[in-house]
Amino acid sequence: MEHGAGHVAELVGAIIGLLLIAAVTLAFTKRINLPFTVALVLVGIALSYIAESGPLFLRPIADYHISPEVILYVFLPTLIFESAFNLDARQLRRNLLPILTLAVPGLLLSTAIIGTFVWAATSAILSSPIPLPAALLLGAILSATDPVAVIALFKQLGAPKRLTILVEGESLFNDATSIVMSKILLGVALAGYFTVDTVFEGVIEFFVVFLGGILVGWIAAITVGLVLGRVESDPFIEISLTTILAYFSFLISEEVFHVSGVMATVAAGVTMGVWGRAKISPSIAGYLEHFWEYLAYVCNALIFLMVGLRIELTSLLHSIAPLVIVVIAMLISRAIVVFGLVPITGKLPNSHPINRGYQTVMFWGGLRGAIALAIVLHLPESFAYAETFVALVMGAVLFTLLVQGLSIGKLVHLFGLDQPPLSDRLAKTDGILSAKRRAQQRTLELQAG
């Protein structure tokens, strides 16, 4: 009993320490204009090395590891629901075609490109190549984008809403696609071969799991929305109901119906953000927004600190050759998906073209993060390449955060996407001019008085 109490005390102490470090890091990043998640990863790496020979009180923090189950079942529903709930419904509806194109066919294409490239390159260069089924699984894991750092930077720079919704919307939907594809390809990789039957069954399973998740999430959101409509200005009940919705839709989809929990939470969040928002009492809306923002902050802070703490630079150096291959494969696949599929969607009926500046930022802003890590850490020990994939995914995440995450702001500035449209700038200038003229008139009146 005492041993259990001690373990709980260490756990609570580690979490408190991590949150304190995250708060200090956030304050620091505001002064130097460094993306918060990138800073967290760097701090995590530094902590892991300091704790080895440094103060003893850092040991519990550095030794604490969040299990992949905690990421999937505790953190993921919060992050997904918060993003889906706060999506601009009008912008989402207007850009749904390119978002879904990137999230489903785009991710499948990315999986095929990364898998084939890694398999061919490792077969040609390395003495122990990665077989095609395993390489395709790695492709599915690394095709899920994580826009947390990018979206935070977009908000700081004042990037266009359409660009933000394209990047964030793609990430929300391709997370579900990636998880479903990884489960299917893991079975193929463990078997070690493809057949026509496995491919056909995989396609059917994908659509059932993906669309089934949407249906479960939509029904759950409608049910909670109807209950919310009967509650009058009670913050505890209304906030509790949205929290229940986020987790219940995820759990019942995964554990009861065996469909996509991520897709269910996305559908629940979007439905609640569009239709259910009118059911929430106006006096509670502000509280609700701050509540979900804080939960998302806590989840991101813990996840990215854990990423930094888990990264071992020595193991990455030992895997440098396959890691270079993986990074090149990711960049090639991302370029083909964005520059190949996005222009096609712009030519379809009722679709607005996406210019080359947007496409370039979307290509370079395809960072990897929590989803990829959660999937790779969840691989069974029976899978022969589990440890290798952990090192490769860790390295790929670190590359996208440090290289792409730190340079995306300059790219946004290069294309002038941090500047308001010309019409808005003219309106602002005209408003300032009118205000100054009015101030001059009032000054003369005051002097005369």
C-alpha positions in Angstrom: 0.0 0.0 0.0 2.8 2.4 1.0 4.7 1.5 -2.2 1.6 2.3 -4.3 1.2 5.6 -2.4 4.8 6.5 -3.1 4.4 5.7 -6.8 1.3 8.0 -7.0 3.2 10.8 -5.2 6.1 10.4 -7.7 3.6 10.5 -10.6 1.9 13.7 -9.3 5.2 15.3 -8.6 6.5 14.6 -12.1 3.3 16.0 -13.7 3.5 19.1 -11.5 7.2 19.5 -12.4 6.4 19.1 -16.1 3.6 21.7 -16.0 5.9 24.2 -14.1 8.6 23.7 -16.8 6.0 24.2 -19.5 4.7 27.4 -18.0 8.3 28.8 -17.7 9.0 27.7 -21.3 5.8 29.5 -22.5 6.8 32.7 -20.8 10.3 32.4 -22.3 9.0 31.7 -25.9 6.8 34.8 -25.8 10.0 36.9 -25.4 12.0 35.3 -28.1 9.3 34.5 -30.7 10.1 30.7 -30.7 7.2 28.3 -31.4 6.1 26.8 -28.0 6.1 23.2 -29.0 9.6 23.4 -30.6 10.9 25.0 -27.4 9.3 22.2 -25.3 11.1 19.6 -27.3 14.4 21.3 -26.9 13.8 21.8 -23.2 12.9 18.1 -22.9 16.1 17.0 -24.6 18.1 19.3 -22.3 16.4 18.0 -19.2 17.1 14.3 -20.1 20.8 15.0 -20.3 20.9 17.3 -17.3 19.1 14.8 -15.1 21.7 12.1 -15.8 24.4 13.9 -13.8 22.5 16.9 -12.4 20.2 17.5 -9.4 18.3 14.5 -8.0 15.0 16.2 -8.0 15.0 16.2 -11.8 15.3 12.4 -12.0 11.6 11.6 -11.5 10.7 14.2 -14.2 13.2 12.8 -16.7 12.4 9.2 -15.9 8.6 9.7 -16.3 7.2 8.3 -19.6 3.6 8.7 -20.8 2.4 5.4 -22.3 0.9 5.4 -25.8 -2.5 4.4 -24.3 -2.5 7.6 -22.3 -1.8 9.6 -25.4 -4.5 7.8 -27.4 -7.2 7.7 -24.8 -6.6 10.7 -22.6 -4.8 13.4 -24.6 -6.0 12.7 -28.1 -9.8 13.2 -27.5 -9.1 16.6 -25.9 -6.8 17.8 -28.7 -9.1 16.6 -31.5 -12.3 17.9 -29.9 -10.8 21.3 -29.1 -9.6 21.8 -32.7 -12.8 20.5 -34.2 -15.1 22.5 -32.0 -13.3 25.8 -32.7 -13.0 25.3 -36.5 -14.6 28.1 -38.6 -17.7 26.2 -39.9 -18.1 28.5 -43.0 -14.4 28.2 -44.0 -14.5 24.4 -43.3 -17.5 24.0 -45.6 -15.9 26.1 -48.3 -12.6 24.2 -48.2 -13.9 20.7 -47.4 -13.0 19.2 -50.8 -9.3 20.0 -50.7 -9.1 19.1 -47.0 -10.7 15.7 -47.6 -8.6 15.2 -50.7 -5.4 15.7 -48.8 -6.6 13.8 -45.7 -7.8 10.6 -47.4 -6.4 10.0 -51.0 -3.5 12.3 -50.1 -2.5 10.2 -47.1 -2.9 6.9 -49.0 -0.7 8.3 -51.7 1.8 9.6 -49.2 1.8 6.1 -47.5 2.6 4.4 -50.8 5.3 6.9 -51.8 7.1 6.8 -48.4 6.8 3.0 -48.1 8.1 2.3 -51.6 10.9 4.9 -51.4 12.1 3.6 -48.0 11.9 -0.1 -49.2 13.8 0.6 -52.4 16.4 2.9 -50.9 17.2 0.6 -47.9 17.3 -2.4 -50.3 19.9 -0.6 -52.4 22.0 1.1 -49.7 21.7 -0.8 -46.4 22.8 -4.3 -45.5 19.5 -5.0 -43.6 16.7 -3.5 -45.7 13.2 -2.8 -44.5 10.7 -5.1 -46.3 7.8 -3.5 -48.3 4.9 -4.3 -45.9 6.8 -2.9 -42.9 7.9 0.2 -45.0 4.3 0.9 -45.9 3.4 0.8 -42.2 6.1 3.3 -41.5 4.7 5.4 -44.4 1.2 5.4 -42.8 2.6 6.4 -39.4 4.7 9.3 -40.9 1.9 10.6 -43.1 -0.2 12.1 -40.3 0.5 15.8 -39.9 0.5 17.7 -36.6 -0.1 21.5 -37.0 0.1 22.6 -33.4 3.3 24.6 -33.8 2.3 25.9 -37.2 -1.2 27.0 -36.2 0.2 28.8 -33.1 2.6 30.6 -35.4 -0.2 31.5 -37.9 -2.1 33.1 -35.1 0.9 35.2 -34.1 1.7 36.3 -37.7 -2.0 36.9 -38.6 -2.0 34.4 -41.5 -5.1 34.2 -43.6 -8.0 32.1 -42.1 -8.2 30.0 -45.2 -4.6 28.9 -44.9 -5.2 28.0 -41.2 -8.3 26.0 -41.9 -6.6 24.1 -44.7 -3.6 23.1 -42.5 -5.7 22.4 -39.4 -8.6 20.6 -41.2 -6.2 18.3 -43.1 -4.5 17.3 -39.8 -7.8 16.6 -38.1 -9.0 14.3 -40.8 -5.7 12.6 -41.7 -5.1 11.6 -38.1 -8.0 9.2 -38.3 -6.9 8.0 -41.8 -3.4 7.4 -40.5 -4.5 5.4 -37.4 -6.9 3.2 -39.5 -4.3 2.6 -42.2 -1.6 1.8 -39.6 -3.9 -0.9 -38.0 -4.6 -2.5 -41.3 -0.9 -2.4 -42.5 0.3 -3.7 -39.2 -1.7 -6.9 -39.7 -0.2 -7.2 -43.2 3.4 -6.5 -41.9 3.0 -9.2 -39.2 1.8 -11.6 -41.9 4.7 -10.5 -44.1 2.9 -10.6 -47.5 0.1 -9.1 -49.6 -2.8 -10.9 -51.3 -5.7 -9.6 -53.4 -8.1 -10.6 -50.6 -6.1 -8.7 -47.9 -6.1 -5.6 -50.1 -9.8 -5.8 -50.8 -10.7 -6.5 -47.1 -8.4 -3.6 -46.1 -10.3 -1.2 -48.4 -13.7 -2.3 -47.1 -12.5 -2.1 -43.5 -11.1 1.3 -44.0 -14.4 2.8 -45.3 -16.4 1.0 -42.6 -14.1 2.2 -39.8 -13.8 5.8 -41.2 -17.5 6.4 -42.0 -18.7 4.5 -39.0 -16.7 6.8 -36.7 -18.4 9.8 -38.3 -21.8 8.3 -37.8 -21.2 7.5 -34.1 -19.7 10.9 -33.4 -22.6 12.7 -35.1 -25.3 10.7 -33.2 -23.4 11.4 -29.9 -23.2 15.1 -30.6 -26.9 15.4 -31.5 -27.8 13.5 -28.3 -25.7 15.8 -26.1 -26.9 18.9 -28.0 -30.5 18.1 -27.2 -29.7 17.7 -23.5 -27.7 20.9 -23.5 -30.8 22.7 -25.0 -32.6 21.9 -21.8 -29.9 23.2 -19.4 -30.1 26.8 -18.5 -26.9 28.7 -17.7 -25.1 26.1 -15.6 -21.4 26.1 -16.4 -20.6 22.9 -14.5 -23.3 20.8 -16.3 -22.6 22.3 -19.8 -18.8 22.0 -19.6 -19.2 18.5 -18.2 -21.4 17.5 -21.0 -19.0 18.6 -23.7 -16.1 16.8 -21.9 -18.3 13.6 -21.7 -19.0 14.0 -25.4 -15.3 14.2 -26.4 -14.3 11.1 -24.4 -17.6 9.1 -24.8 -17.6 9.4 -28.6 -14.0 8.3 -28.7 -14.4 5.4 -26.3 -17.6 4.0 -27.6 -16.3 4.1 -31.2 -13.1 2.3 -30.3 -14.2 -0.2 -27.7 -17.9 -0.9 -28.6 -18.3 -0.4 -32.3 -14.7 -0.8 -33.3 -14.7 2.1 -35.7 -12.5 5.2 -35.7 -12.5 7.0 -32.4 -10.6 10.0 -33.8 -13.2 10.4 -36.6 -16.0 10.1 -34.1 -14.5 12.9 -31.9 -13.9 15.0 -35.0 -17.5 14.6 -36.1 -18.7 15.3 -32.6 -16.6 18.4 -32.3 -17.6 19.8 -35.7 -21.3 19.1 -35.1 -21.2 20.7 -31.6 -19.3 23.7 -33.0 -21.8 24.3 -35.8 -25.2 23.0 -34.7 -24.7 22.6 -31.0 -23.1 26.0 -30.3 -26.6 27.5 -30.3 -27.6 25.0 -27.6 -24.9 26.4 -25.2 -25.9 29.2 -23.0 -24.4 32.5 -24.2 -23.1 33.3 -20.7 -21.2 29.9 -20.6 -19.6 30.1 -24.1 -16.6 32.1 -22.8 -16.0 29.7 -19.9 -16.2 26.8 -22.3 -13.7 28.2 -24.8 -11.1 28.9 -22.0 -11.7 25.5 -20.5 -10.9 23.6 -23.7 -8.0 25.9 -24.6 -6.4 25.2 -21.2 -6.9 21.4 -21.6 -5.4 21.5 -25.0 -2.4 23.5 -23.6 -1.8 20.9 -20.9 -2.0 18.0 -23.3 0.4 19.6 -25.8 2.8 20.7 -23.1 3.0 17.2 -21.6 3.2 15.5 -25.0 6.0 17.6 -26.5 8.0 17.6 -23.3 7.7 13.8 -23.3 8.9 13.8 -26.9 12.0 15.7 -25.9 12.6 13.5 -22.9 12.3 10.3 -25.0 14.6 11.4 -27.8 18.1 9.9 -27.5 20.5 11.7 -29.8 23.0 8.8 -29.6 20.5 6.3 -31.0 19.5 8.8 -33.7 23.2 9.0 -34.7 23.3 5.2 -35.0 20.3 5.3 -37.3 21.4 8.3 -39.3 21.5 6.5 -42.7 17.9 5.1 -42.6 16.7 8.4 -41.0 18.1 10.5 -43.9 16.2 8.1 -46.3 13.0 8.5 -44.2 13.2 12.3 -44.2 13.9 12.5 -47.9 10.9 10.2 -48.5 8.6 12.4 -46.3 9.6 15.6 -48.2 9.1 14.0 -51.6 5.8 12.5 -50.7 4.5 15.7 -49.2 5.6 17.7 -52.3 3.8 15.2 -54.6 0.6 15.2 -52.5 0.4 19.0 -52.1 1.6 20.2 -55.5 -0.1 17.3 -57.3 -3.5 17.0 -55.7 -4.3 20.5 -54.5 -4.2 22.1 -58.1 -6.6 19.4 -59.3 -9.1 20.2 -56.5 -9.1 23.8 -57.6 -10.3 22.9 -61.1 -13.4 21.0 -59.8 -16.9 22.6 -59.8 -17.7 24.8 -56.7 -14.1 24.8 -55.6 -11.8 27.8 -55.1 -8.3 27.5 -56.5 -5.4 27.5 -53.9 -2.5 29.6 -55.0 1.2 28.5 -55.1 2.1 30.5 -52.0 -0.5 28.6 -49.9 0.6 25.3 -51.4 4.2 26.0 -50.5 3.4 26.8 -46.9 1.1 23.7 -46.7 4.0 21.6 -48.0 6.6 22.9 -45.6 4.1 23.1 -42.7 3.4 19.4 -42.7 5.0 18.8 -39.3 4.8 15.4 -37.6 4.0 15.0 -33.9 1.8 13.4 -31.3 -0.2 11.0 -33.6 2.9 9.5 -35.2 4.5 9.0 -31.8 1.4 7.5 -30.3 1.1 5.0 -33.1 4.7 3.9 -33.2 4.9 3.6 -29.4 1.8 1.4 -29.6 3.4 -1.2 -31.9 3.5 -4.7 -30.4 6.8 -6.2 -29.3 6.2 -9.1 -31.7 6.8 -6.7 -34.6 10.4 -7.1 -35.6 11.0 -3.4 -36.5 9.3 -1.8 -33.5 12.5 -0.4 -31.9 13.8 0.7 -35.3 10.6 2.5 -36.1 10.6 4.3 -32.7 14.0 5.8 -33.4 13.1 6.7 -37.0 9.8 8.3 -36.1 11.4 10.2 -33.2 14.1 11.5 -35.6 11.6 12.5 -38.2 9.4 14.4 -35.7 12.6 16.1 -34.4 13.5 17.1 -38.0 10.1 18.5 -38.8 9.9 20.5 -35.6 13.4 22.0 -35.6 14.0 22.5 -39.3 10.5 23.1 -40.7 8.9 24.5 -37.5 11.6 27.1 -37.1 11.6 28.2 -40.7 7.9 28.2 -41.6 7.5 31.8 -40.3 10.1 33.1 -42.8 8.3 31.3 -45.6 4.9 32.8 -44.6 6.6 36.3 -44.6 8.3 35.6 -47.9 4.9 35.0 -49.6 3.4 38.0 -47.8 0.8 35.8 -46.1 1.4 37.6 -42.8 0.0 40.8 -44.4 -3.7 41.6 -44.6 -5.3 41.8 -48.1 -4.9 45.1 -49.9 -8.6 46.0 -49.4 -8.3 45.5 -45.6 -5.1 47.6 -45.5 -6.7 50.4 -47.5 -9.8 50.3 -45.2 -7.5 50.4 -42.1 -5.5 53.4 -43.5 -8.8 55.2 -44.4 -10.1 54.6 -40.9 -6.9 56.0 -39.3 -7.0 59.0 -41.6 -10.7 59.7 -40.8 -9.9 59.4 -37.0 -7.0 61.8 -37.3 -9.2 64.4 -39.2 -11.9 64.1 -36.5 -9.3 64.5 -33.8 -7.9 67.7 -35.4 -11.5 69.1 -35.6 -12.1 68.3 -32.0 -8.8 69.8 -30.9 -9.7 73.1 -32.6 -13.1 73.0 -30.8 -11.5 72.3 -27.5 -9.0 75.2 -28.0 -11.8 77.6 -28.8 -13.7 76.5 -25.7 
